[in-house]
Amino acid sequence: MTVLQATVADWDGATRTGAVLLDDGTRVAFGATSLEGSGVRLLRSGQRVHLRVEAGEVVALTLLTMPLP
């Protein structure tokens, strides 16, 4: 398990999917299941988030001001 910080690059509110840019510039996609239990209802491009990655997949994502579920 790895916890990282990133910046929202893309967000689709209809599907609740998107992509973030890690601080090293790597683009990482995330699915709607990564937001379950986070309380996040919408994201904006440029917003800072933190995420938990397991086996190369984003399993949790939330705002920096909120705890990871």
PQR file of N, CA, C, O and H, with PARSE charges and radii, in Angstrom:
ATOM      1  N   MET A   1       0.844  -1.178   0.000 -0.4000 1.5000
ATOM      2  CA  MET A   1       0.000   0.000   0.000 -0.0000 2.0000
ATOM      3  C   MET A   1       0.888   1.240   0.000  0.5500 1.7000
ATOM      4  O   MET A   1       1.849   1.335   0.763 -0.5500 1.4000
ATOM      5  N   THR A   2       0.550   2.181  -0.864 -0.4000 1.5000
ATOM      6  CA  THR A   2       1.276   3.433  -0.965 -0.0000 2.0000
ATOM      7  C   THR A   2       0.286   4.585  -0.907  0.5500 1.7000
ATOM      8  O   THR A   2      -0.742   4.554  -1.583 -0.5500 1.4000
ATOM      9  H   THR A   2      -0.231   2.105  -1.485  0.4000 1.0000
ATOM     10  N   VAL A   3       0.586   5.600  -0.107 -0.4000 1.5000
ATOM     11  CA  VAL A   3      -0.244   6.804  -0.050 -0.0000 2.0000
ATOM     12  C   VAL A   3       0.535   7.929  -0.718  0.5500 1.7000
ATOM     13  O   VAL A   3       1.684   8.195  -0.367 -0.5500 1.4000
ATOM     14  H   VAL A   3       1.421   5.625   0.442  0.4000 1.0000
ATOM     15  N   LEU A   4      -0.102   8.587  -1.684 -0.4000 1.5000
ATOM     16  CA  LEU A   4       0.536   9.631  -2.477 -0.0000 2.0000
ATOM     17  C   LEU A   4      -0.326  10.878  -2.523  0.5500 1.7000
ATOM     18  O   LEU A   4      -1.524  10.829  -2.246 -0.5500 1.4000
ATOM     19  H   LEU A   4      -1.036   8.371  -1.969  0.4000 1.0000
ATOM     20  N   GLN A   5       0.298  12.007  -2.879 -0.4000 1.5000
ATOM     21  CA  GLN A   5      -0.444  13.226  -3.166 -0.0000 2.0000
ATOM     22  C   GLN A   5      -0.412  13.449  -4.667  0.5500 1.7000
ATOM     23  O   GLN A   5       0.532  13.044  -5.346 -0.5500 1.4000
ATOM     24  H   GLN A   5       1.271  12.047  -3.105  0.4000 1.0000
ATOM     25  N   ALA A   6      -1.456  14.101  -5.184 -0.4000 1.5000
ATOM     26  CA  ALA A   6      -1.550  14.333  -6.622 -0.0000 2.0000
ATOM     27  C   ALA A   6      -2.447  15.534  -6.888  0.5500 1.7000
ATOM     28  O   ALA A   6      -3.057  16.094  -5.977 -0.5500 1.4000
ATOM     29  H   ALA A   6      -2.223  14.430  -4.632  0.4000 1.0000
ATOM     30  N   THR A   7      -2.511  15.914  -8.162 -0.4000 1.5000
ATOM     31  CA  THR A   7      -3.356  17.015  -8.627 -0.0000 2.0000
ATOM     32  C   THR A   7      -4.350  16.465  -9.630  0.5500 1.7000
ATOM     33  O   THR A   7      -3.972  15.719 -10.533 -0.5500 1.4000
ATOM     34  H   THR A   7      -2.016  15.459  -8.902  0.4000 1.0000
ATOM     35  N   VAL A   8      -5.624  16.824  -9.482 -0.4000 1.5000
ATOM     36  CA  VAL A   8      -6.656  16.353 -10.405 -0.0000 2.0000
ATOM     37  C   VAL A   8      -6.382  16.922 -11.797  0.5500 1.7000
ATOM     38  O   VAL A   8      -6.256  18.135 -11.967 -0.5500 1.4000
ATOM     39  H   VAL A   8      -5.931  17.430  -8.748  0.4000 1.0000
ATOM     40  N   ALA A   9      -6.291  16.035 -12.787 -0.4000 1.5000
ATOM     41  CA  ALA A   9      -6.092  16.443 -14.180 -0.0000 2.0000
ATOM     42  C   ALA A   9      -7.414  16.433 -14.935  0.5500 1.7000
ATOM     43  O   ALA A   9      -7.716  17.373 -15.671 -0.5500 1.4000
ATOM     44  H   ALA A   9      -6.393  15.050 -12.649  0.4000 1.0000
ATOM     45  N   ASP A  10      -8.198  15.385 -14.759 -0.4000 1.5000
ATOM     46  CA  ASP A  10      -9.492  15.229 -15.434 -0.0000 2.0000
ATOM     47  C   ASP A  10     -10.501  14.674 -14.448  0.5500 1.7000
ATOM     48  O   ASP A  10     -10.153  13.920 -13.538 -0.5500 1.4000
ATOM     49  H   ASP A  10      -7.953  14.622 -14.161  0.4000 1.0000
ATOM     50  N   TRP A  11     -11.775  15.062 -14.643 -0.4000 1.5000
ATOM     51  CA  TRP A  11     -12.852  14.565 -13.785 -0.0000 2.0000
ATOM     52  C   TRP A  11     -14.127  14.530 -14.598  0.5500 1.7000
ATOM     53  O   TRP A  11     -14.490  15.524 -15.226 -0.5500 1.4000
ATOM     54  H   TRP A  11     -12.057  15.674 -15.382  0.4000 1.0000
ATOM     55  N   ASP A  12     -14.808  13.406 -14.594 -0.4000 1.5000
ATOM     56  CA  ASP A  12     -16.110  13.254 -15.245 -0.0000 2.0000
ATOM     57  C   ASP A  12     -17.133  13.007 -14.146  0.5500 1.7000
ATOM     58  O   ASP A  12     -17.194  11.916 -13.580 -0.5500 1.4000
ATOM     59  H   ASP A  12     -14.514  12.598 -14.083  0.4000 1.0000
ATOM     60  N   GLY A  13     -17.930  14.017 -13.847 -0.4000 1.5000
ATOM     61  CA  GLY A  13     -18.903  13.920 -12.769 -0.0000 2.0000
ATOM     62  C   GLY A  13     -19.990  12.897 -13.018  0.5500 1.7000
ATOM     63  O   GLY A  13     -20.550  12.344 -12.071 -0.5500 1.4000
ATOM     64  H   GLY A  13     -17.880  14.903 -14.307  0.4000 1.0000
ATOM     65  N   ALA A  14     -20.298  12.635 -14.285 -0.4000 1.5000
ATOM     66  CA  ALA A  14     -21.353  11.666 -14.609 -0.0000 2.0000
ATOM     67  C   ALA A  14     -20.922  10.239 -14.274  0.5500 1.7000
ATOM     68  O   ALA A  14     -21.713   9.456 -13.747 -0.5500 1.4000
ATOM     69  H   ALA A  14     -19.844  13.083 -15.054  0.4000 1.0000
ATOM     70  N   THR A  15     -19.677   9.904 -14.578 -0.4000 1.5000
ATOM     71  CA  THR A  15     -19.188   8.547 -14.314 -0.0000 2.0000
ATOM     72  C   THR A  15     -18.373   8.455 -13.028  0.5500 1.7000
ATOM     73  O   THR A  15     -18.053   7.360 -12.567 -0.5500 1.4000
ATOM     74  H   THR A  15     -19.035  10.540 -15.006  0.4000 1.0000
ATOM     75  N   ARG A  16     -18.037   9.619 -12.448 -0.4000 1.5000
ATOM     76  CA  ARG A  16     -17.202   9.701 -11.243 -0.0000 2.0000
ATOM     77  C   ARG A  16     -15.835   9.048 -11.462  0.5500 1.7000
ATOM     78  O   ARG A  16     -15.298   8.389 -10.572 -0.5500 1.4000
ATOM     79  H   ARG A  16     -18.297  10.509 -12.823  0.4000 1.0000
ATOM     80  N   THR A  17     -15.293   9.243 -12.648 -0.4000 1.5000
ATOM     81  CA  THR A  17     -13.970   8.734 -12.984 -0.0000 2.0000
ATOM     82  C   THR A  17     -13.094   9.899 -13.411  0.5500 1.7000
ATOM     83  O   THR A  17     -13.591  10.982 -13.718 -0.5500 1.4000
ATOM     84  H   THR A  17     -15.730   9.779 -13.370  0.4000 1.0000
ATOM     85  N   GLY A  18     -11.801   9.672 -13.429 -0.4000 1.5000
ATOM     86  CA  GLY A  18     -10.903  10.726 -13.854 -0.0000 2.0000
ATOM     87  C   GLY A  18      -9.460  10.285 -13.815  0.5500 1.7000
ATOM     88  O   GLY A  18      -9.144   9.095 -13.824 -0.5500 1.4000
ATOM     89  H   GLY A  18     -11.397   8.791 -13.179  0.4000 1.0000
ATOM     90  N   ALA A  19      -8.588  11.286 -13.772 -0.4000 1.5000
ATOM     91  CA  ALA A  19      -7.155  11.032 -13.724 -0.0000 2.0000
ATOM     92  C   ALA A  19      -6.495  12.118 -12.892  0.5500 1.7000
ATOM     93  O   ALA A  19      -6.969  13.252 -12.824 -0.5500 1.4000
ATOM     94  H   ALA A  19      -8.845  12.253 -13.765  0.4000 1.0000
ATOM     95  N   VAL A  20      -5.397  11.745 -12.267 -0.4000 1.5000
ATOM     96  CA  VAL A  20      -4.605  12.693 -11.492 -0.0000 2.0000
ATOM     97  C   VAL A  20      -3.178  12.677 -12.020  0.5500 1.7000
ATOM     98  O   VAL A  20      -2.751  11.733 -12.684 -0.5500 1.4000
ATOM     99  H   VAL A  20      -5.013  10.824 -12.322  0.4000 1.0000
ATOM    100  N   LEU A  21      -2.455  13.742 -11.709 -0.4000 1.5000
ATOM    101  CA  LEU A  21      -1.032  13.803 -12.002 -0.0000 2.0000
ATOM    102  C   LEU A  21      -0.283  13.730 -10.682  0.5500 1.7000
ATOM    103  O   LEU A  21      -0.473  14.565  -9.798 -0.5500 1.4000
ATOM    104  H   LEU A  21      -2.802  14.509 -11.169  0.4000 1.0000
ATOM    105  N   LEU A  22       0.572  12.719 -10.559 -0.4000 1.5000
ATOM    106  CA  LEU A  22       1.411  12.618  -9.369 -0.0000 2.0000
ATOM    107  C   LEU A  22       2.430  13.746  -9.399  0.5500 1.7000
ATOM    108  O   LEU A  22       2.616  14.384 -10.435 -0.5500 1.4000
ATOM    109  H   LEU A  22       0.726  12.040 -11.277  0.4000 1.0000
ATOM    110  N   ASP A  23       3.084  13.996  -8.289 -0.4000 1.5000
ATOM    111  CA  ASP A  23       4.047  15.085  -8.213 -0.0000 2.0000
ATOM    112  C   ASP A  23       5.230  14.892  -9.160  0.5500 1.7000
ATOM    113  O   ASP A  23       5.908  15.862  -9.498 -0.5500 1.4000
ATOM    114  H   ASP A  23       2.933  13.477  -7.448  0.4000 1.0000
ATOM    115  N   ASP A  24       5.490  13.654  -9.595 -0.4000 1.5000
ATOM    116  CA  ASP A  24       6.572  13.407 -10.557 -0.0000 2.0000
ATOM    117  C   ASP A  24       6.092  13.514 -12.003  0.5500 1.7000
ATOM    118  O   ASP A  24       6.867  13.279 -12.930 -0.5500 1.4000
ATOM    119  H   ASP A  24       4.939  12.865  -9.320  0.4000 1.0000
ATOM    120  N   GLY A  25       4.804  13.870 -12.207 -0.4000 1.5000
ATOM    121  CA  GLY A  25       4.246  14.044 -13.546 -0.0000 2.0000
ATOM    122  C   GLY A  25       3.553  12.820 -14.116  0.5500 1.7000
ATOM    123  O   GLY A  25       2.985  12.887 -15.206 -0.5500 1.4000
ATOM    124  H   GLY A  25       4.174  14.060 -11.454  0.4000 1.0000
ATOM    125  N   THR A  26       3.588  11.703 -13.399 -0.4000 1.5000
ATOM    126  CA  THR A  26       2.939  10.483 -13.867 -0.0000 2.0000
ATOM    127  C   THR A  26       1.424  10.635 -13.811  0.5500 1.7000
ATOM    128  O   THR A  26       0.872  11.060 -12.796 -0.5500 1.4000
ATOM    129  H   THR A  26       4.049  11.649 -12.514  0.4000 1.0000
ATOM    130  N   ARG A  27       0.758  10.286 -14.906 -0.4000 1.5000
ATOM    131  CA  ARG A  27      -0.705  10.347 -14.975 -0.0000 2.0000
ATOM    132  C   ARG A  27      -1.278   9.013 -14.496  0.5500 1.7000
ATOM    133  O   ARG A  27      -0.853   7.952 -14.954 -0.5500 1.4000
ATOM    134  H   ARG A  27       1.207   9.941 -15.731  0.4000 1.0000
ATOM    135  N   VAL A  28      -2.245   9.067 -13.571 -0.4000 1.5000
ATOM    136  CA  VAL A  28      -2.848   7.867 -12.994 -0.0000 2.0000
ATOM    137  C   VAL A  28      -4.362   8.004 -13.069  0.5500 1.7000
ATOM    138  O   VAL A  28      -4.929   8.977 -12.572 -0.5500 1.4000
ATOM    139  H   VAL A  28      -2.590   9.929 -13.199  0.4000 1.0000
ATOM    140  N   ALA A  29      -5.015   7.027 -13.691 -0.4000 1.5000
ATOM    141  CA  ALA A  29      -6.480   7.031 -13.791 -0.0000 2.0000
ATOM    142  C   ALA A  29      -7.086   6.451 -12.519  0.5500 1.7000
ATOM    143  O   ALA A  29      -6.468   5.628 -11.843 -0.5500 1.4000
ATOM    144  H   ALA A  29      -4.555   6.236 -14.095  0.4000 1.0000
ATOM    145  N   PHE A  30      -8.309   6.890 -12.198 -0.4000 1.5000
ATOM    146  CA  PHE A  30      -9.029   6.325 -11.061 -0.0000 2.0000
ATOM    147  C   PHE A  30     -10.484   6.105 -11.439  0.5500 1.7000
ATOM    148  O   PHE A  30     -11.042   6.825 -12.268 -0.5500 1.4000
ATOM    149  H   PHE A  30      -8.811   7.558 -12.747  0.4000 1.0000
ATOM    150  N   GLY A  31     -11.088   5.103 -10.820 -0.4000 1.5000
ATOM    151  CA  GLY A  31     -12.485   4.772 -11.065 -0.0000 2.0000
ATOM    152  C   GLY A  31     -13.377   5.240  -9.933  0.5500 1.7000
ATOM    153  O   GLY A  31     -12.900   5.712  -8.901 -0.5500 1.4000
ATOM    154  H   GLY A  31     -10.635   4.519 -10.147  0.4000 1.0000
ATOM    155  N   ALA A  32     -14.673   5.104 -10.137 -0.4000 1.5000
ATOM    156  CA  ALA A  32     -15.661   5.552  -9.149 -0.0000 2.0000
ATOM    157  C   ALA A  32     -15.507   4.830  -7.817  0.5500 1.7000
ATOM    158  O   ALA A  32     -15.783   5.412  -6.768 -0.5500 1.4000
ATOM    159  H   ALA A  32     -15.061   4.721 -10.975  0.4000 1.0000
ATOM    160  N   THR A  33     -15.071   3.576  -7.840 -0.4000 1.5000
ATOM    161  CA  THR A  33     -14.955   2.822  -6.586 -0.0000 2.0000
ATOM    162  C   THR A  33     -13.896   3.416  -5.659  0.5500 1.7000
ATOM    163  O   THR A  33     -13.959   3.211  -4.447 -0.5500 1.4000
ATOM    164  H   THR A  33     -14.847   3.103  -8.693  0.4000 1.0000
ATOM    165  N   SER A  34     -12.929   4.143  -6.203 -0.4000 1.5000
ATOM    166  CA  SER A  34     -11.893   4.745  -5.356 -0.0000 2.0000
ATOM    167  C   SER A  34     -12.447   5.875  -4.491  0.5500 1.7000
ATOM    168  O   SER A  34     -11.802   6.285  -3.526 -0.5500 1.4000
ATOM    169  H   SER A  34     -12.877   4.310  -7.188  0.4000 1.0000
ATOM    170  N   LEU A  35     -13.640   6.385  -4.824 -0.4000 1.5000
ATOM    171  CA  LEU A  35     -14.250   7.477  -4.061 -0.0000 2.0000
ATOM    172  C   LEU A  35     -15.235   6.991  -3.006  0.5500 1.7000
ATOM    173  O   LEU A  35     -15.705   7.784  -2.190 -0.5500 1.4000
ATOM    174  H   LEU A  35     -14.165   6.052  -5.608  0.4000 1.0000
ATOM    175  N   GLU A  36     -15.552   5.702  -3.010 -0.4000 1.5000
ATOM    176  CA  GLU A  36     -16.519   5.159  -2.052 -0.0000 2.0000
ATOM    177  C   GLU A  36     -16.041   5.386  -0.624  0.5500 1.7000
ATOM    178  O   GLU A  36     -14.897   5.084  -0.285 -0.5500 1.4000
ATOM    179  H   GLU A  36     -15.170   5.058  -3.673  0.4000 1.0000
ATOM    180  N   GLY A  37     -16.919   5.915   0.199 -0.4000 1.5000
ATOM    181  CA  GLY A  37     -16.596   6.158   1.594 -0.0000 2.0000
ATOM    182  C   GLY A  37     -15.791   7.414   1.854  0.5500 1.7000
ATOM    183  O   GLY A  37     -15.467   7.707   3.004 -0.5500 1.4000
ATOM    184  H   GLY A  37     -17.848   6.161  -0.076  0.4000 1.0000
ATOM    185  N   SER A  38     -15.460   8.166   0.806 -0.4000 1.5000
ATOM    186  CA  SER A  38     -14.628   9.354   0.981 -0.0000 2.0000
ATOM    187  C   SER A  38     -15.428  10.609   1.286  0.5500 1.7000
ATOM    188  O   SER A  38     -14.890  11.559   1.855 -0.5500 1.4000
ATOM    189  H   SER A  38     -15.724   7.927  -0.128  0.4000 1.0000
ATOM    190  N   GLY A  39     -16.705  10.631   0.919 -0.4000 1.5000
ATOM    191  CA  GLY A  39     -17.511  11.834   1.080 -0.0000 2.0000
ATOM    192  C   GLY A  39     -17.340  12.829  -0.054  0.5500 1.7000
ATOM    193  O   GLY A  39     -18.008  13.862  -0.076 -0.5500 1.4000
ATOM    194  H   GLY A  39     -17.143   9.860   0.456  0.4000 1.0000
ATOM    195  N   VAL A  40     -16.451  12.532  -0.998 -0.4000 1.5000
ATOM    196  CA  VAL A  40     -16.214  13.429  -2.135 -0.0000 2.0000
ATOM    197  C   VAL A  40     -17.352  13.290  -3.134  0.5500 1.7000
ATOM    198  O   VAL A  40     -17.675  12.187  -3.576 -0.5500 1.4000
ATOM    199  H   VAL A  40     -15.907  11.692  -0.980  0.4000 1.0000
ATOM    200  N   ARG A  41     -17.956  14.418  -3.484 -0.4000 1.5000
ATOM    201  CA  ARG A  41     -19.051  14.404  -4.457 -0.0000 2.0000
ATOM    202  C   ARG A  41     -18.637  15.003  -5.789  0.5500 1.7000
ATOM    203  O   ARG A  41     -19.217  14.674  -6.824 -0.5500 1.4000
ATOM    204  H   ARG A  41     -17.695  15.314  -3.125  0.4000 1.0000
ATOM    205  N   LEU A  42     -17.634  15.884  -5.774 -0.4000 1.5000
ATOM    206  CA  LEU A  42     -17.158  16.455  -7.020 -0.0000 2.0000
ATOM    207  C   LEU A  42     -15.718  16.891  -6.858  0.5500 1.7000
ATOM    208  O   LEU A  42     -15.270  17.214  -5.757 -0.5500 1.4000
ATOM    209  H   LEU A  42     -17.163  16.151  -4.933  0.4000 1.0000
ATOM    210  N   LEU A  43     -15.003  16.896  -7.965 -0.4000 1.5000
ATOM    211  CA  LEU A  43     -13.611  17.325  -7.991 -0.0000 2.0000
ATOM    212  C   LEU A  43     -13.452  18.386  -9.073  0.5500 1.7000
ATOM    213  O   LEU A  43     -14.247  18.459 -10.010 -0.5500 1.4000
ATOM    214  H   LEU A  43     -15.367  16.634  -8.858  0.4000 1.0000
ATOM    215  N   ARG A  44     -12.415  19.206  -8.931 -0.4000 1.5000
ATOM    216  CA  ARG A  44     -12.095  20.224  -9.932 -0.0000 2.0000
ATOM    217  C   ARG A  44     -10.682  19.982 -10.450  0.5500 1.7000
ATOM    218  O   ARG A  44      -9.806  19.525  -9.716 -0.5500 1.4000
ATOM    219  H   ARG A  44     -11.769  19.146  -8.169  0.4000 1.0000
ATOM    220  N   SER A  45     -10.479  20.289 -11.702 -0.4000 1.5000
ATOM    221  CA  SER A  45      -9.142  20.219 -12.273 -0.0000 2.0000
ATOM    222  C   SER A  45      -8.227  21.152 -11.478  0.5500 1.7000
ATOM    223  O   SER A  45      -8.588  22.296 -11.204 -0.5500 1.4000
ATOM    224  H   SER A  45     -11.191  20.661 -12.298  0.4000 1.0000
ATOM    225  N   GLY A  46      -7.054  20.664 -11.113 -0.4000 1.5000
ATOM    226  CA  GLY A  46      -6.099  21.444 -10.341 -0.0000 2.0000
ATOM    227  C   GLY A  46      -6.197  21.244  -8.838  0.5500 1.7000
ATOM    228  O   GLY A  46      -5.334  21.708  -8.093 -0.5500 1.4000
ATOM    229  H   GLY A  46      -6.761  19.734 -11.335  0.4000 1.0000
ATOM    230  N   GLN A  47      -7.232  20.563  -8.389 -0.4000 1.5000
ATOM    231  CA  GLN A  47      -7.435  20.331  -6.961 -0.0000 2.0000
ATOM    232  C   GLN A  47      -6.438  19.293  -6.451  0.5500 1.7000
ATOM    233  O   GLN A  47      -6.148  18.312  -7.137 -0.5500 1.4000
ATOM    234  H   GLN A  47      -7.933  20.186  -8.995  0.4000 1.0000
ATOM    235  N   ARG A  48      -5.917  19.514  -5.246 -0.4000 1.5000
ATOM    236  CA  ARG A  48      -4.971  18.573  -4.647 -0.0000 2.0000
ATOM    237  C   ARG A  48      -5.728  17.487  -3.894  0.5500 1.7000
ATOM    238  O   ARG A  48      -6.701  17.759  -3.192 -0.5500 1.4000
ATOM    239  H   ARG A  48      -6.153  20.310  -4.689  0.4000 1.0000
ATOM    240  N   VAL A  49      -5.265  16.260  -4.054 -0.4000 1.5000
ATOM    241  CA  VAL A  49      -5.882  15.106  -3.418 -0.0000 2.0000
ATOM    242  C   VAL A  49      -4.792  14.185  -2.880  0.5500 1.7000
ATOM    243  O   VAL A  49      -3.618  14.320  -3.225 -0.5500 1.4000
ATOM    244  H   VAL A  49      -4.474  16.039  -4.624  0.4000 1.0000
ATOM    245  N   HIS A  50      -5.200  13.253  -2.034 -0.4000 1.5000
ATOM    246  CA  HIS A  50      -4.287  12.158  -1.719 -0.0000 2.0000
ATOM    247  C   HIS A  50      -5.001  10.857  -2.024  0.5500 1.7000
ATOM    248  O   HIS A  50      -6.227  10.762  -1.970 -0.5500 1.4000
ATOM    249  H   HIS A  50      -6.154  13.144  -1.754  0.4000 1.0000
ATOM    250  N   LEU A  51      -4.187   9.851  -2.348 -0.4000 1.5000
ATOM    251  CA  LEU A  51      -4.746   8.592  -2.805 -0.0000 2.0000
ATOM    252  C   LEU A  51      -3.946   7.425  -2.265  0.5500 1.7000
ATOM    253  O   LEU A  51      -2.762   7.543  -1.948 -0.5500 1.4000
ATOM    254  H   LEU A  51      -3.191   9.928  -2.392  0.4000 1.0000
ATOM    255  N   ARG A  52      -4.627   6.300  -2.170 -0.4000 1.5000
ATOM    256  CA  ARG A  52      -3.984   5.050  -1.750 -0.0000 2.0000
ATOM    257  C   ARG A  52      -3.934   4.143  -2.965  0.5500 1.7000
ATOM    258  O   ARG A  52      -4.941   3.933  -3.642 -0.5500 1.4000
ATOM    259  H   ARG A  52      -5.588   6.205  -2.427  0.4000 1.0000
ATOM    260  N   VAL A  53      -2.751   3.607  -3.235 -0.4000 1.5000
ATOM    261  CA  VAL A  53      -2.545   2.723  -4.382 -0.0000 2.0000
ATOM    262  C   VAL A  53      -2.138   1.349  -3.870  0.5500 1.7000
ATOM    263  O   VAL A  53      -1.228   1.222  -3.050 -0.5500 1.4000
ATOM    264  H   VAL A  53      -1.933   3.777  -2.685  0.4000 1.0000
ATOM    265  N   GLU A  54      -2.821   0.329  -4.361 -0.4000 1.5000
ATOM    266  CA  GLU A  54      -2.487  -1.061  -4.033 -0.0000 2.0000
ATOM    267  C   GLU A  54      -2.404  -1.844  -5.330  0.5500 1.7000
ATOM    268  O   GLU A  54      -3.329  -1.804  -6.142 -0.5500 1.4000
ATOM    269  H   GLU A  54      -3.560   0.433  -5.026  0.4000 1.0000
ATOM    270  N   ALA A  55      -1.315  -2.549  -5.529 -0.4000 1.5000
ATOM    271  CA  ALA A  55      -1.094  -3.362  -6.734 -0.0000 2.0000
ATOM    272  C   ALA A  55      -1.303  -2.542  -8.006  0.5500 1.7000
ATOM    273  O   ALA A  55      -1.864  -3.038  -8.984 -0.5500 1.4000
ATOM    274  H   ALA A  55      -0.564  -2.582  -4.869  0.4000 1.0000
ATOM    275  N   GLY A  56      -0.850  -1.284  -7.989 -0.4000 1.5000
ATOM    276  CA  GLY A  56      -0.930  -0.438  -9.173 -0.0000 2.0000
ATOM    277  C   GLY A  56      -2.287   0.178  -9.450  0.5500 1.7000
ATOM    278  O   GLY A  56      -2.465   0.835 -10.476 -0.5500 1.4000
ATOM    279  H   GLY A  56      -0.395  -0.882  -7.195  0.4000 1.0000
ATOM    280  N   GLU A  57      -3.250  -0.018  -8.556 -0.4000 1.5000
ATOM    281  CA  GLU A  57      -4.608   0.504  -8.756 -0.0000 2.0000
ATOM    282  C   GLU A  57      -4.967   1.473  -7.633  0.5500 1.7000
ATOM    283  O   GLU A  57      -4.666   1.219  -6.467 -0.5500 1.4000
ATOM    284  H   GLU A  57      -3.105  -0.551  -7.723  0.4000 1.0000
ATOM    285  N   VAL A  58      -5.617   2.594  -7.993 -0.4000 1.5000
ATOM    286  CA  VAL A  58      -6.089   3.549  -6.988 -0.0000 2.0000
ATOM    287  C   VAL A  58      -7.290   2.933  -6.281  0.5500 1.7000
ATOM    288  O   VAL A  58      -8.318   2.672  -6.906 -0.5500 1.4000
ATOM    289  H   VAL A  58      -5.861   2.800  -8.940  0.4000 1.0000
ATOM    290  N   VAL A  59      -7.160   2.703  -4.980 -0.4000 1.5000
ATOM    291  CA  VAL A  59      -8.248   2.082  -4.221 -0.0000 2.0000
ATOM    292  C   VAL A  59      -8.973   3.079  -3.328  0.5500 1.7000
ATOM    293  O   VAL A  59     -10.072   2.793  -2.853 -0.5500 1.4000
ATOM    294  H   VAL A  59      -6.325   2.915  -4.472  0.4000 1.0000
ATOM    295  N   ALA A  60      -8.378   4.243  -3.091 -0.4000 1.5000
ATOM    296  CA  ALA A  60      -9.026   5.288  -2.296 -0.0000 2.0000
ATOM    297  C   ALA A  60      -8.480   6.637  -2.733  0.5500 1.7000
ATOM    298  O   ALA A  60      -7.293   6.775  -3.028 -0.5500 1.4000
ATOM    299  H   ALA A  60      -7.485   4.475  -3.477  0.4000 1.0000
ATOM    300  N   LEU A  61      -9.360   7.628  -2.769 -0.4000 1.5000
ATOM    301  CA  LEU A  61      -8.970   8.975  -3.173 -0.0000 2.0000
ATOM    302  C   LEU A  61      -9.865   9.962  -2.440  0.5500 1.7000
ATOM    303  O   LEU A  61     -11.081   9.781  -2.370 -0.5500 1.4000
ATOM    304  H   LEU A  61     -10.325   7.516  -2.529  0.4000 1.0000
ATOM    305  N   THR A  62      -9.254  11.009  -1.895 -0.4000 1.5000
ATOM    306  CA  THR A  62     -10.028  12.044  -1.217 -0.0000 2.0000
ATOM    307  C   THR A  62      -9.251  13.355  -1.220  0.5500 1.7000
ATOM    308  O   THR A  62      -8.093  13.399  -1.636 -0.5500 1.4000
ATOM    309  H   THR A  62      -8.266  11.156  -1.952  0.4000 1.0000
ATOM    310  N   LEU A  63      -9.891  14.412  -0.758 -0.4000 1.5000
ATOM    311  CA  LEU A  63      -9.252  15.718  -0.660 -0.0000 2.0000
ATOM    312  C   LEU A  63      -8.176  15.685   0.412  0.5500 1.7000
ATOM    313  O   LEU A  63      -8.240  14.879   1.340 -0.5500 1.4000
ATOM    314  H   LEU A  63     -10.832  14.376  -0.421  0.4000 1.0000
ATOM    315  N   LEU A  64      -7.185  16.563   0.284 -0.4000 1.5000
ATOM    316  CA  LEU A  64      -6.109  16.600   1.274 -0.0000 2.0000
ATOM    317  C   LEU A  64      -6.626  16.901   2.672  0.5500 1.7000
ATOM    318  O   LEU A  64      -6.035  16.465   3.659 -0.5500 1.4000
ATOM    319  H   LEU A  64      -7.132  17.218  -0.470  0.4000 1.0000
ATOM    320  N   THR A  65      -7.716  17.637   2.763 -0.4000 1.5000
ATOM    321  CA  THR A  65      -8.255  18.034   4.065 -0.0000 2.0000
ATOM    322  C   THR A  65      -9.125  16.962   4.709  0.5500 1.7000
ATOM    323  O   THR A  65      -9.615  17.148   5.823 -0.5500 1.4000
ATOM    324  H   THR A  65      -8.196  17.992   1.961  0.4000 1.0000
ATOM    325  N   MET A  66      -9.322  15.844   4.018 -0.4000 1.5000
ATOM    326  CA  MET A  66     -10.170  14.769   4.531 -0.0000 2.0000
ATOM    327  C   MET A  66      -9.335  13.501   4.711  0.5500 1.7000
ATOM    328  O   MET A  66      -8.389  13.276   3.957 -0.5500 1.4000
ATOM    329  H   MET A  66      -8.924  15.693   3.113  0.4000 1.0000
ATOM    330  N   PRO A  67      -9.671  12.673   5.700 -0.5600 1.5000
ATOM    331  CA  PRO A  67      -8.918  11.424   5.887  0.2800 2.0000
ATOM    332  C   PRO A  67      -9.271  10.396   4.809  0.5500 1.7000
ATOM    333  O   PRO A  67     -10.408  10.340   4.340 -0.5500 1.4000
ATOM    334  N   LEU A  68      -8.297   9.598   4.429 -0.4000 1.5000
ATOM    335  CA  LEU A  68      -8.568   8.499   3.500 -0.0000 2.0000
ATOM    336  C   LEU A  68      -9.444   7.469   4.197  0.5500 1.7000
ATOM    337  O   LEU A  68      -9.211   7.142   5.360 -0.5500 1.4000
ATOM    338  H   LEU A  68      -7.373   9.644   4.810  0.4000 1.0000
ATOM    339  N   PRO A  69     -10.452   6.953   3.496 -0.5600 1.5000
ATOM    340  CA  PRO A  69     -11.317   5.929   4.112  0.2800 2.0000
ATOM    341  C   PRO A  69     -10.571   4.607   4.284  0.5500 1.7000
ATOM    342  O   PRO A  69     -11.140   3.637   4.784 -0.5500 1.4000
TER
END
